[in-house]
Structures are given as structure tokens and as C-alpha cells.
């Protein structure tokens, strides 16, 4: 793959592990990492990822079409540049034409809550409430702004991977295997 600019896109529902998996894939392939979600975290000033995203999405700016369009533009720009792993709720939709591999992560709500609780230092009940609230806000906002349900990206993905029973390393290995298989010359 010498000289070829690589783009891998990993998406899924809140708490699915897309950021963690994407960072590790980027590290293993020596690629850049880009996440619009981390921009949400930075805007809110909160440490916990779930609370940060919710806090931002509840603001006038965070719910505006202009703000989301800017996030979309940034991820398309990162994809055009290449040599990047992108993770974002709408990553597949906006960057598929540049992607060598698009991955959708499936994870049960209970597992997502357990993982989020461990990551953010909150109870599983708080995590499930936060995830559910964020998912509802995301779905409504994306339907209003774009006219589609972001969960439909699963059908556009090259790989739909249920990581409910996988470790991070197993999930990363599955993504890398799919990437290598799809991009054999």
C-alpha cells in the first residue's frame, strides 16, 4: 500500500467504543486520528466524555445546523487529506467516498452503559441514562438537520461488528483484518 493514502472510518452508537478502537487502529497503522466528538468534549470543558457531549449538544451552538455542518466539513477535510482513522456518529455518511474501510460497531445498551460507567467513573444507571439521552438528542438533531437516522449507516458499512463480547484488542484485530482483506491488491 506504499504511496496510497489510507482512510478508515469507525462509527456506532454512543458508548460503542468507536473512539477507543479508532485510536488503537490509528496507532497500529501509524495513521492520524480525528474525532468530531472530541471537539464536542473540548467545547463543553467537561472531563467525562458522555457528559461533555450532552452538555454541548444541549447548547444553542451545539444543536445548530451550522455547528454540525462545520464538524462534517472538518471530517471530510481529514478524509481528503488521508492517512487517518476517523470516528464520528456521521463519519460513514460523510466520508464513505474516501474510505478504504467503513466500520459500524454494534453493542447492546447494557454493555455500552457498563463500559461508559467504567470510563467516566459513574454508575451504570447514570451511564445508561446519559447514553439514552444522547442517543435521543443525536437522532432528533440528525433527522432535523440531515433528514436521516444515523443508525442507517450500519447498512452502508463494509463491516458491522458486534463488540459486546470482544475485548478492545479483539475488536481492533477484527477491524485490521477486514481492512487488510478489503485492500489486498
Backbone as CSV, one residue per row, in Angstrom:
resi,resn,N_x,N_y,N_z,CA_x,CA_y,CA_z,C_x,C_y,C_z
1,UNK,0.813,-1.184,0.000,0.000,0.000,0.000,0.865,1.259,0.000
2,UNK,2.090,1.093,-0.383,3.009,2.234,-0.389,2.463,3.339,-1.278
3,UNK,2.491,4.573,-0.756,2.042,5.722,-1.518,0.542,5.954,-1.457
4,UNK,-0.245,4.955,-1.093,-1.695,5.098,-1.023,-2.078,5.775,0.288
5,UNK,-2.982,6.731,0.207,-3.474,7.400,1.406,-4.646,6.596,1.965
6,UNK,-4.514,6.193,3.198,-5.480,5.311,3.849,-6.494,6.128,4.647
7,UNK,-7.764,5.715,4.549,-8.833,6.305,5.358,-9.688,5.166,5.897
8,UNK,-9.789,5.094,7.210,-10.659,4.130,7.880,-11.642,4.929,8.720
9,UNK,-12.917,4.568,8.625,-13.964,5.263,9.369,-14.636,4.260,10.303
10,UNK,-14.745,4.641,11.573,-15.364,3.773,12.574,-16.466,4.566,13.262
11,UNK,-17.670,4.001,13.270,-18.817,4.686,13.850,-19.644,3.702,14.660
12,UNK,-20.605,4.230,15.391,-21.504,3.407,16.190,-22.289,4.302,17.120
13,UNK,-23.100,3.678,17.937,-23.917,4.427,18.885,-23.063,4.937,20.051
14,UNK,-23.573,5.910,20.823,-22.821,6.406,21.973,-22.419,5.272,22.916
15,UNK,-21.146,5.252,23.293,-20.648,4.235,24.209,-20.251,2.931,23.545
16,UNK,-20.257,2.883,22.207,-19.941,1.646,21.498,-18.448,1.328,21.484
17,UNK,-17.614,2.307,21.799,-16.169,2.084,21.809,-15.467,2.545,20.556
18,UNK,-16.157,3.306,19.724,-15.563,3.713,18.447,-14.308,4.563,18.637
19,UNK,-14.296,5.446,19.626,-13.123,6.284,19.851,-11.933,5.438,20.293
20,UNK,-12.155,4.571,21.248,-11.078,3.715,21.766,-10.521,2.823,20.668
21,UNK,-11.391,2.195,19.914,-10.961,1.292,18.845,-10.259,2.074,17.741
22,UNK,-10.810,3.225,17.364,-10.207,4.028,16.299,-8.811,4.515,16.688
23,UNK,-8.644,4.936,17.940,-7.322,5.383,18.389,-6.301,4.254,18.288
24,UNK,-6.695,3.051,18.671,-5.765,1.919,18.634,-5.463,1.498,17.195
25,UNK,-6.464,1.521,16.322,-6.230,1.211,14.905,-5.260,2.235,14.320
26,UNK,-5.482,3.509,14.613,-4.588,4.570,14.118,-3.166,4.345,14.616
27,UNK,-3.038,3.992,15.875,-1.713,3.753,16.452,-1.018,2.585,15.755
28,UNK,-1.735,1.507,15.558,-1.135,0.311,14.950,-0.731,0.535,13.502
29,UNK,-1.493,1.372,12.788,-1.193,1.627,11.374,-0.387,2.905,11.174
30,UNK,-0.028,3.555,12.271,0.729,4.806,12.213,-0.008,5.862,11.371
31,UNK,-1.297,6.023,11.659,-2.148,6.993,10.973,-2.578,8.072,11.957
32,UNK,-3.034,9.191,11.430,-3.612,10.238,12.265,-4.964,9.764,12.775
33,UNK,-5.468,10.446,13.790,-6.769,10.156,14.379,-7.581,11.441,14.373
34,UNK,-8.866,11.339,13.996,-9.747,12.511,14.012,-11.100,12.125,14.574
35,UNK,-11.607,12.945,15.495,-12.913,12.696,16.092,-13.671,13.999,16.308
36,UNK,-14.784,14.200,15.605,-15.614,15.368,15.891,-16.143,15.339,17.328
37,UNK,-16.343,14.136,17.878,-16.835,14.008,19.245,-15.890,14.598,20.267
38,UNK,-14.600,14.500,20.021,-13.643,15.097,20.951,-13.694,16.619,20.870
39,UNK,-14.115,17.148,19.719,-14.330,18.595,19.630,-15.504,19.005,20.519
40,UNK,-16.532,18.137,20.599,-17.660,18.396,21.496,-17.176,18.443,22.942
41,UNK,-16.318,17.509,23.295,-15.783,17.454,24.651,-15.014,18.732,24.969
42,UNK,-14.195,19.176,24.035,-13.409,20.381,24.240,-14.273,21.617,24.406
43,UNK,-15.360,21.691,23.670,-16.249,22.845,23.747,-16.949,22.927,25.099
44,UNK,-17.261,21.769,25.688,-18.024,21.763,26.933,-17.163,22.036,28.161
45,UNK,-15.875,21.670,28.094,-14.999,21.836,29.243,-15.161,20.742,30.290
46,UNK,-15.968,19.713,30.039,-16.176,18.617,30.991,-15.208,17.476,30.695
47,UNK,-14.851,16.744,31.760,-13.908,15.638,31.603,-14.585,14.372,31.077
48,UNK,-15.742,14.025,31.631,-16.421,12.803,31.228,-16.973,12.965,29.823
49,UNK,-16.627,12.026,28.955,-16.986,12.138,27.548,-18.492,12.231,27.340
50,UNK,-19.276,11.370,28.023,-20.726,11.370,27.848,-21.344,12.684,28.296
51,UNK,-20.926,13.169,29.464,-21.453,14.436,29.959,-21.028,15.595,29.061
52,UNK,-19.821,15.521,28.555,-19.312,16.582,27.680,-20.143,16.672,26.407
53,UNK,-20.397,15.528,25.784,-21.187,15.529,24.553,-22.598,16.043,24.818
54,UNK,-23.222,15.552,25.901,-24.571,16.009,26.240,-24.610,17.507,26.512
55,UNK,-23.648,17.988,27.271,-23.622,19.411,27.606,-23.528,20.259,26.344
56,UNK,-22.688,19.851,25.424,-22.520,20.611,24.188,-23.758,20.524,23.315
57,UNK,-24.292,19.318,23.151,-25.457,19.136,22.277,-26.688,19.880,22.782
58,UNK,-26.732,20.161,24.075,-27.878,20.877,24.651,-27.769,22.396,24.497
59,UNK,-26.624,22.883,24.049,-26.470,24.327,23.864,-27.049,24.744,22.521
60,UNK,-27.292,26.036,22.385,-27.784,26.564,21.112,-26.777,26.290,19.997
61,UNK,-25.499,26.539,20.291,-24.457,26.301,19.289,-24.344,24.811,18.955
62,UNK,-24.311,23.968,19.986,-24.137,22.527,19.783,-25.286,21.855,19.057
63,UNK,-26.444,22.467,19.051,-27.595,21.889,18.351,-27.856,22.560,17.005
64,UNK,-27.017,23.522,16.661,-27.262,24.269,15.424,-26.773,23.522,14.184
65,UNK,-27.464,23.766,13.099,-27.079,23.175,11.813,-25.684,23.652,11.406
66,UNK,-25.386,24.909,11.652,-24.089,25.469,11.274,-22.945,24.752,11.989
67,UNK,-23.125,24.494,13.269,-22.094,23.802,14.045,-21.868,22.393,13.496
68,UNK,-22.940,21.671,13.258,-22.818,20.304,12.726,-22.222,20.301,11.324
69,UNK,-22.602,21.277,10.516,-22.015,21.372,9.179,-20.510,21.598,9.250
70,UNK,-20.065,22.373,10.245,-18.632,22.604,10.417,-17.916,21.313,10.831
71,UNK,-18.520,20.546,11.727,-17.933,19.253,12.108,-17.851,18.320,10.897
72,UNK,-18.893,18.324,10.079,-18.903,17.493,8.871,-17.795,17.924,7.922
73,UNK,-17.652,19.219,7.747,-16.611,19.744,6.863,-15.228,19.315,7.340
74,UNK,-15.009,19.378,8.637,-13.710,19.006,9.191,-13.394,17.528,8.975
75,UNK,-14.410,16.664,9.131,-14.117,15.244,8.917,-13.937,14.919,7.440
76,UNK,-14.638,15.591,6.564,-14.420,15.398,5.126,-13.020,15.883,4.749
77,UNK,-12.614,17.013,5.321,-11.275,17.536,5.067,-10.208,16.534,5.536
78,UNK,-10.404,15.947,6.699,-9.458,14.943,7.209,-9.420,13.727,6.288
79,UNK,-10.584,13.311,5.783,-10.635,12.162,4.873,-9.937,12.470,3.551
80,UNK,-10.147,13.647,3.016,-9.485,14.033,1.760,-7.963,14.040,1.918
81,UNK,-7.508,14.503,3.057,-6.074,14.538,3.335,-5.511,13.110,3.393
82,UNK,-6.275,12.193,3.992,-5.877,10.791,4.045,-4.962,10.452,5.203
83,UNK,-4.605,9.175,5.245,-3.757,8.636,6.311,-4.337,8.963,7.687
84,UNK,-5.616,8.592,7.855,-6.343,8.945,9.065,-7.373,7.869,9.400
85,UNK,-7.630,7.737,10.686,-8.765,6.958,11.172,-9.733,7.975,11.758
86,UNK,-10.949,7.971,11.244,-11.968,8.930,11.651,-13.045,8.197,12.438
87,UNK,-13.449,8.780,13.545,-14.567,8.230,14.290,-15.567,9.347,14.540
88,UNK,-16.804,9.084,14.225,-17.848,10.083,14.426,-19.202,9.480,14.119
89,UNK,-20.213,10.023,14.730,-21.570,9.490,14.557,-22.021,9.517,13.095
90,UNK,-21.542,10.469,12.309,-21.934,10.563,10.899,-20.757,10.311,9.961
91,UNK,-19.706,9.742,10.494,-18.482,9.536,9.718,-18.680,8.728,8.458
92,UNK,-19.429,7.658,8.533,-19.640,6.815,7.355,-20.377,7.604,6.281
93,UNK,-21.424,8.286,6.673,-22.238,9.041,5.716,-21.412,10.087,4.969
94,UNK,-20.581,10.827,5.698,-19.885,11.949,5.088,-18.538,11.607,4.457
95,UNK,-17.941,10.490,4.822,-16.592,10.207,4.314,-16.480,8.894,3.548
96,UNK,-17.593,8.225,3.329,-17.565,6.917,2.675,-16.838,6.939,1.324
97,UNK,-17.008,7.994,0.557,-16.385,8.040,-0.772,-14.864,8.062,-0.718
98,UNK,-14.294,8.434,0.433,-12.843,8.485,0.586,-12.298,7.269,1.333
99,UNK,-13.198,6.498,1.937,-12.792,5.458,2.891,-12.374,4.156,2.229
100,UNK,-11.318,3.593,2.775,-10.887,2.256,2.402,-11.681,1.205,3.169
101,UNK,-12.178,1.589,4.341,-12.982,0.694,5.163,-13.888,1.528,6.049
102,UNK,-15.177,1.164,6.070,-16.150,1.781,6.974,-16.649,0.702,7.928
103,UNK,-16.601,1.008,9.220,-16.971,0.040,10.256,-18.083,0.624,11.124
104,UNK,-19.117,-0.174,11.359,-20.178,0.184,12.300,-20.074,-0.770,13.478
105,UNK,-20.009,-0.226,14.689,-19.925,-1.038,15.894,-21.305,-1.215,16.502
106,UNK,-21.669,-2.456,16.703,-22.916,-2.814,17.381,-22.576,-3.259,18.791
107,UNK,-23.278,-2.725,19.767,-23.073,-3.117,21.154,-24.405,-2.935,21.871
108,UNK,-24.759,-3.900,22.711,-26.017,-3.793,23.446,-25.985,-2.577,24.375
109,UNK,-27.151,-2.008,24.685,-27.197,-0.852,25.590,-26.578,-1.159,26.963
110,UNK,-26.778,-2.366,27.457,-26.240,-2.726,28.768,-24.711,-2.721,28.772
111,UNK,-24.125,-3.264,27.726,-22.666,-3.292,27.628,-22.133,-1.874,27.430
112,UNK,-22.796,-1.076,26.603,-22.372,0.316,26.413,-22.414,1.069,27.740
113,UNK,-23.464,0.840,28.537,-23.582,1.506,29.838,-22.469,1.054,30.778
114,UNK,-22.172,-0.239,30.796,-21.111,-0.752,31.674,-19.758,-0.147,31.291
115,UNK,-19.468,-0.098,29.997,-18.197,0.469,29.531,-18.109,1.962,29.829
116,UNK,-19.193,2.681,29.581,-19.214,4.125,29.832,-19.065,4.415,31.319
117,UNK,-19.735,3.631,32.150,-19.631,3.810,33.599,-18.188,3.638,34.057
118,UNK,-17.522,2.619,33.549,-16.131,2.387,33.906,-15.215,3.501,33.431
119,UNK,-15.442,3.978,32.227,-14.612,5.040,31.653,-14.815,6.367,32.367
120,UNK,-16.074,6.701,32.655,-16.395,8.020,33.201,-16.517,8.048,34.723
121,UNK,-16.391,6.885,35.383,-16.473,6.846,36.844,-17.849,7.163,37.380
122,UNK,-18.883,6.675,36.696,-20.261,6.891,37.135,-20.940,5.526,37.257
123,UNK,-22.157,5.504,37.801,-22.871,4.235,37.928,-23.381,3.792,36.555
124,UNK,-23.671,2.512,36.437,-24.219,2.000,35.177,-25.579,2.634,34.880
125,UNK,-26.356,2.899,35.919,-27.664,3.527,35.733,-27.495,4.937,35.161
126,UNK,-26.537,5.694,35.715,-26.265,7.038,35.198,-25.770,6.969,33.755
127,UNK,-24.923,5.992,33.495,-24.383,5.840,32.150,-25.485,5.496,31.155
128,UNK,-26.377,4.584,31.524,-27.469,4.196,30.620,-28.381,5.389,30.353
129,UNK,-28.662,6.173,31.389,-29.496,7.367,31.215,-28.800,8.360,30.278
130,UNK,-27.514,8.583,30.496,-26.742,9.517,29.670,-26.685,9.057,28.217
131,UNK,-26.407,7.784,28.009,-26.335,7.217,26.659,-27.680,7.346,25.959
132,UNK,-28.747,6.989,26.670,-30.093,7.055,26.078,-30.466,8.481,25.717
133,UNK,-30.138,9.419,26.607,-30.442,10.824,26.348,-29.641,11.343,25.149
134,UNK,-28.364,11.000,25.113,-27.535,11.458,23.998,-28.023,10.852,22.677
135,UNK,-28.356,9.575,22.711,-28.851,8.914,21.506,-30.123,9.590,20.995
136,UNK,-31.029,9.932,21.910,-32.275,10.597,21.520,-31.998,11.987,20.933
137,UNK,-31.115,12.740,21.580,-30.751,14.073,21.080,-30.101,13.964,19.711
138,UNK,-29.139,13.039,19.569,-28.466,12.834,18.280,-29.466,12.496,17.185
139,UNK,-30.325,11.520,17.450,-31.270,11.072,16.413,-32.199,12.203,15.980
140,UNK,-32.728,12.950,16.939,-33.628,14.060,16.610,-32.879,15.148,15.835
141,UNK,-31.688,15.484,16.306,-30.912,16.542,15.640,-30.543,16.131,14.224
142,UNK,-30.078,14.907,14.054,-29.661,14.455,12.722,-30.849,14.326,11.781
143,UNK,-31.998,13.904,12.301,-33.206,13.872,11.460,-33.593,15.287,11.042
144,UNK,-33.533,16.230,11.976,-33.886,17.626,11.693,-32.900,18.250,10.712
145,UNK,-31.604,18.047,10.934,-30.577,18.701,10.124,-30.365,18.007,8.782
146,UNK,-30.329,16.671,8.794,-29.937,15.930,7.588,-31.066,15.121,6.948
147,UNK,-32.098,14.853,7.718,-33.220,14.093,7.172,-33.021,12.583,7.146
148,UNK,-32.099,12.064,7.967,-31.945,10.615,8.043,-31.555,10.184,9.450
149,UNK,-31.802,8.913,9.750,-31.451,8.316,11.030,-30.028,7.782,10.926
150,UNK,-29.141,8.271,11.776,-27.728,7.899,11.676,-27.484,6.406,11.840
151,UNK,-28.412,5.686,12.479,-28.229,4.241,12.653,-28.292,3.502,11.321
152,UNK,-28.837,4.139,10.289,-28.883,3.546,8.958,-27.509,3.380,8.331
153,UNK,-26.501,4.031,8.916,-25.138,3.891,8.397,-24.622,2.459,8.530
154,UNK,-25.225,1.710,9.421,-24.840,0.300,9.575,-24.948,-0.418,8.233
155,UNK,-25.977,-0.083,7.469,-26.185,-0.711,6.155,-25.173,-0.242,5.114
156,UNK,-24.546,0.912,5.347,-23.535,1.447,4.426,-22.125,0.957,4.758
157,UNK,-21.967,0.367,5.931,-20.640,-0.040,6.403,-20.150,-1.287,5.669
158,UNK,-18.831,-1.369,5.525,-18.208,-2.573,4.978,-18.196,-3.690,6.011
159,UNK,-18.158,-3.305,7.282,-18.106,-4.260,8.389,-19.004,-3.769,9.503
160,UNK,-19.981,-4.591,9.888,-20.789,-4.337,11.082,-20.283,-5.331,12.127
161,UNK,-19.709,-4.808,13.186,-19.017,-5.631,14.167,-19.683,-5.500,15.527
162,UNK,-20.173,-6.630,16.052,-20.740,-6.642,17.400,-19.584,-6.854,18.369
163,UNK,-19.292,-5.840,19.147,-18.162,-5.917,20.076,-18.605,-6.206,21.509
164,UNK,-19.856,-6.602,21.704,-20.375,-6.833,23.052,-19.533,-7.832,23.837
165,UNK,-19.004,-8.840,23.157,-18.228,-9.883,23.842,-16.752,-9.872,23.450
166,UNK,-16.325,-8.786,22.802,-14.934,-8.692,22.379,-14.155,-7.737,23.273
167,UNK,-12.887,-8.047,23.477,-12.007,-7.084,24.130,-11.656,-6.015,23.099
168,UNK,-11.068,-4.935,23.559,-10.632,-3.886,22.638,-9.647,-4.469,21.631
169,UNK,-8.714,-5.270,22.097,-7.702,-5.859,21.213,-8.361,-6.758,20.164
170,UNK,-9.330,-7.560,20.564,-10.028,-8.416,19.596,-10.783,-7.583,18.563
171,UNK,-11.418,-6.507,19.010,-12.148,-5.640,18.082,-11.183,-4.964,17.111
172,UNK,-10.072,-4.477,17.623,-9.062,-3.833,16.771,-8.522,-4.843,15.759
173,UNK,-8.222,-6.048,16.212,-7.727,-7.095,15.305,-8.748,-7.403,14.211
174,UNK,-10.041,-7.414,14.553,-11.087,-7.671,13.554,-11.143,-6.546,12.517
175,UNK,-11.012,-5.305,12.975,-11.010,-4.162,12.052,-9.796,-4.230,11.134
176,UNK,-8.633,-4.499,11.692,-7.412,-4.584,10.882,-7.471,-5.732,9.891
177,UNK,-8.035,-6.844,10.296,-8.186,-7.987,9.394,-9.109,-7.632,8.223
178,UNK,-10.228,-6.978,8.531,-11.160,-6.563,7.475,-10.505,-5.554,6.539
179,UNK,-9.718,-4.631,7.100,-9.012,-3.644,6.291,-8.041,-4.326,5.327
180,UNK,-7.254,-5.232,5.851,-6.265,-5.928,5.010,-6.949,-6.769,3.936
181,UNK,-8.014,-7.452,4.316,-8.731,-8.294,3.356,-9.362,-7.452,2.255
182,UNK,-9.966,-6.335,2.598,-10.637,-5.487,1.616,-9.632,-4.793,0.684
183,UNK,-8.435,-4.541,1.169,-7.492,-3.744,0.417,-6.314,-4.542,-0.142
184,UNK,-6.507,-5.834,-0.288,-5.467,-6.636,-0.939,-5.387,-6.264,-2.410
185,UNK,-4.181,-6.110,-2.889,-4.017,-5.732,-4.308,-3.708,-6.928,-5.151
